[in-house]
């Protein structure tokens, strides 16, 4: 393949992290990589191993207001035209989309220009952008076996797993050892790249209800929204619990690797990273997802007792306190959960996806 490889991803961690992992693998193979994304990607794009990052305008039809719909349509058309210009300028060998509405204009431009195209779907239920693109691209890669895939797309789907970043593979090199007796118990709480308001309320309240012996062992890392950060930190300070609270941790993979228990949403990248690293977890699917994809992402892991599924509507502070205690007070149980999670991880997903990329017949009409 002579041209560069374009990786198109929405500007959130769930889309950018697997794209970043693929970029590292392609760079290792001597391939030039360019990233196409939106303006939200600033906190991630600085470490993304791309020769260049291109920001292409996009929008979603999230409103029924006719004026808003018209504006979204105009923005998408501008993004599509910018995508066409980018294809003609770079003449990429392959374009790979990782989901999110910002991928639609550049991926449709790639299709129009005859570039070999792939979409990678991280979730068990295909997102709206990939559902739109799936019938139009040459191949589909799946991070998790797909639920309810249409036959035309299923026939062109290869399950590669979700690529994980080098930092995740480094964390996975450290075996899990459960906390015992009075040893510190490291609890890591996060709700995806944007944090979770629910955890900011529920987790401190749950900690208050824990037995004093367990509270004395706790060492907490918690991702919280900026507007909740001070309140969450103050709650732990009042309880005398060492805690690091921030809207974003750049070293989250290492923190998961050091955890005795993870409490988190069940986004596809999160579940994949927990499995590759091999850590016990309490997974709380985001309840307002249109396709209930987070519950589907967690299903295989929780069905084999590699994690606990806790639906937000049923997760009171007392219930969460009891679940954390069940792991902290039973080291063999914790180690079994970690072992099951690790057995379901796909640490070489980046290699498998890169192999698929390099198998594409690359040509261009540009």
N, C-alpha and C positions, 0 to 999 in steps of 0.2 A: 504494500500500500504506500503510495507516494505522498498523498496529502495528509494534513493533520487530522486528528480525531476530535470532533466537537462533542463535549459533554454538556447537555442542556438540563438544568435543574432549577426548580423553584428555590427561593431564597431562605429556606428553613433547614435546620439541621437534619431532619428526617429525610430530605431529598439530597442535601449536599454531602452528607457523610458517606453514603455508598458511592457517590460520584467521586469523592476525594480518594476513596480506597482504590477504585478502578484507575484513577489517574496515576497513583503511585505505581501500580502494577504495569501500566502502559509505559510510563517513563522508564521503569526498570528494563523494559523490552526495547527501549530506544525510540519509542513513538512520541511525536509531538502532540501535546494536548492543549486544547483551548476550552475555556469554560464560558458558557452562555447562561446568564441568569438575570435576576432583577435586582433592584437597588437594596433590597432587604439583606442581601448576602454579605454585607460589609464585615460583620464580625467573624465570618468564616473564610471569606475569600482571600484574606491576607495570607493564610497558610496553605491555600489550595495550590497544589503543584502544577499550575498551568502556565504555558508560555505567555498567554494573555487572557484577560477576563473581559468579556463583552456584555454590556448591559443592554437588553432589548426590551422595549416597552411592551407591556401586556396589561390585561385587565380581565376581570371575571364578571359575568352577568349575575351579580348577587342581589340586584335590586329590580323591582318591577316598574320603577319609575321610568317612563318613556325617555326622559332626558338622560337619565343615568345609563339606560341601555344604549342609547345613541352614542354617548361619550365612550362607553366601553367598546362598542363596535369600531369607532374611529381609532381608538388606541390600539386595538388588536390589528386593524389594517395597517397602521403605522409600523407596528412591530413586525408584521409579516413582510412588509416592503423592506424594512431594515434587515430582516432575515435573508431575503433574496439577495440583497447587496452583499451581505456577509458570505453567503455561499459562493457568489461569483468572485469575491475577493480571495477567499481562502482555498476554494476548491477542495473541501474536505473529503477524505476517503470514506468516513463513516460518521454518522451523527447518532448519538445515544441519548435518549430522553429518560429522565428519572422522575417524572411526575411533577405535579404542581402546574397551575394554569400558566405560569410564565414559559413553560416549555412548548406551548401550542404554536405560537407564531414561528419560532425558529425551526421546530420539527416539521411543520407544514411547509415551510420554505424549502427544507431539505428534501421532502417528498416531491415537491414541484420541480426542483432542480435535478432530480434523478440521483440524489445521493443515497447510498445504502443506509438504511435506517433501522434502529432497534429501540424499543422502549423497555425499560426495566421497571417492573412493578414490585415494590417492597412489601406491600400488604397482601394478606390472604384474599381480600376483596379489592378488585381493581378500582382505583380512583377515577374521578370523572375525566380528568385530562387524558389519562391513559386509555380509558374506555373509548374516548373520541379518537385517539391516535391509533389504537390497537389494530383496527381493520385496515389502516392505511399504510402501516410500516411493514418492512420485510420480515421482521422477527420480533418475538416477545420473549424477554427473560423474566423469570419469576423468582423473587426471594423466598417465597413461601408457596407451596402448592395452592393453586387458585380455587376459590369457592365460587360456583355459579359462573364460570367462564363460558362465553358463547362459543359454539363449536368452531367457528371460523378462526377465532383467536386461539383457542385451546390447541388446535392442530399445529400452530406455529410457535407454541410456547415451549421453552426449555427451562427447567428449574435449575438455577445456578446457585441459589442461596443469596443472601444479602452481603455484599462485600463489606468488610470491616477495616477500619483504619489501622495503620501500623501500631498506633498507641494501644489499640485493643489487643492486638496480637502480643504485644509486650506484657500487658496485664495478664493475659491468659497463661503466660509462662510461669506465673506464681501459683502453686497449688493452693486450694482452699483448706484452711485449718479452722475449725470451729472454735469459738470462744468458750472457755470452760471456767467454772467456779466464779471467782471474783475478777477474772481477767476483763479488760476493756471490751466492750461490744460496740463495734463500729456500724452505725446505721446511716445509710445513704438514701436520701429522699429527693426525687426530682420528677418533674411533670412534663418532660419534653423540653425542647429548646426555649419555649416561652415560660416555663415554670407553670405551677398549678395553684390557683387560689384555694381550691379545696384542701390541698395538703397544708397550706399555710394556717388554716383554721384547725383541721382535724388532728394533725400530728402533735402539735404542742398540747392540745387538750388530752390526747391519748397518753402522752408522757406523764402528765399530771396524775393519771389514774394508775400508773404502773407501781409495782411494789418498790419500796425504797431501795431494796438490794439491787434491783435491775436498773433503776434510775442512776445509782452510783456507778454503774458500769458503762453507761451510755456515752458514746462520742458521736456526735451527729454532724453530718454534712447535709445541708438542705438547700435546694434551689428554690427561690421564691421570687415572685414578681417584685419589681422595684418598689411599687407602692406598698407591698406587704413586708419588705425586708426588715425594716426597723422594728416592727411589731413582733415578728417571729424571733428575731434576735433577743429582744427584751424578755420574751416569754421564757427562753432557755436560760438567760442570765438570772432571772428570778428563781429558777429551779436549781441553779448552781450546776448546770450541765454544760460541759465544753461543746461548743457548736460553731461551725462555720456556715454562714448564711450569705448567699449572694444570688443575684439574678442569673449569673452565668459563671460556669467553671470551665476554663480552657483545658483542664486536665481531668475531665470527668471519667475517662476510661481508667486512669490510674486509681481514682477514688472508688470506682466500682470494684477494681481488682483488690483494693484493701478492705472492702466491706465484708462484714459478717452477714448482713442482710440488706437487700435493696427494696425500697418501696417506691413504685413508679407507675406511670401510665404504661400502656402496652403498645406503643407505636412499634412499627416493624423493625426499625433500626435498633431501638432499645431492646426489644426481645432478642434480636439476633446477637447483640453485643453481650447481653447477660448470659446467653447460652455459650458463646465462644469462650468467654472468660470463665464461666462455670460458677455462678453464685446463686444462693437461695434468694427468692424474691416474693414479694406480695404485689401482684399486678392489679391495678385499678383502671379498667378501660374507661376512656373518655366517654361519658354517657350520651353526648349530644352529636356524635359523629353520624353523618347522614347514612352511611353504609354499615355502621356498626363494625367497622374494620378492626378496631382494636380488640374487641372481644374475640373475633376470629383469629387474630394474630396470636393471642394467648392460648387458644384452645388446645393445641397439640401439647404444649409444655405443661399446662395445668392438668390435662387428661392423664398424663403419666406421672403426676405428683412431683414435677420438677419446679413447680411454683404454686402459690396459692392465688386463686382468683377471688377478688373481693369487689363486688359491684358497688359503685359509689352510693346508690340508694340504700344499701343495706349496711354500709360501713360507718357505724357510730364510733366515737372515740373509744368507748369501752371495747367494742369488737376489735378495733385496731390494736389496742393495748394487749388484748388477749392473744392476738395472732403474733405480735412481736415476741411476747413472752414464750409462746409455744416453740419458737425457733431458738431464742436465747437460752432457754432452760433445758433444751434437749439437743446436745451437740451431735449425737448420731443422726437425728432427724435432719438437722441442718446440713450435715455432710452428705446425706443421701440426696437431698434436694439439689445440692451443688453438683453431685455426680450425674444425676439425671439431666440437668440443664446442659452440662458440658457434652454429654453424649448426643445431644440434639443440635449442637453448634456446627456451623460449616466454616471452619477457619480459612479454607482455600477458595471461598466464593469469588474473590477478586480474580484469581487465576482462571476459574471456570468462565467467568463473564468475559475476561480478556480473550480467552480462546474463542469464544463465540464472536466477539468483535472482529478478531483477525480472520475468522472463517468467512466473513461477508464478502461477496463479489463487489468490489469497490469500482464504481464508475460514476461519471458525472456528465450531465448535458450542458454544463456551464461553459 
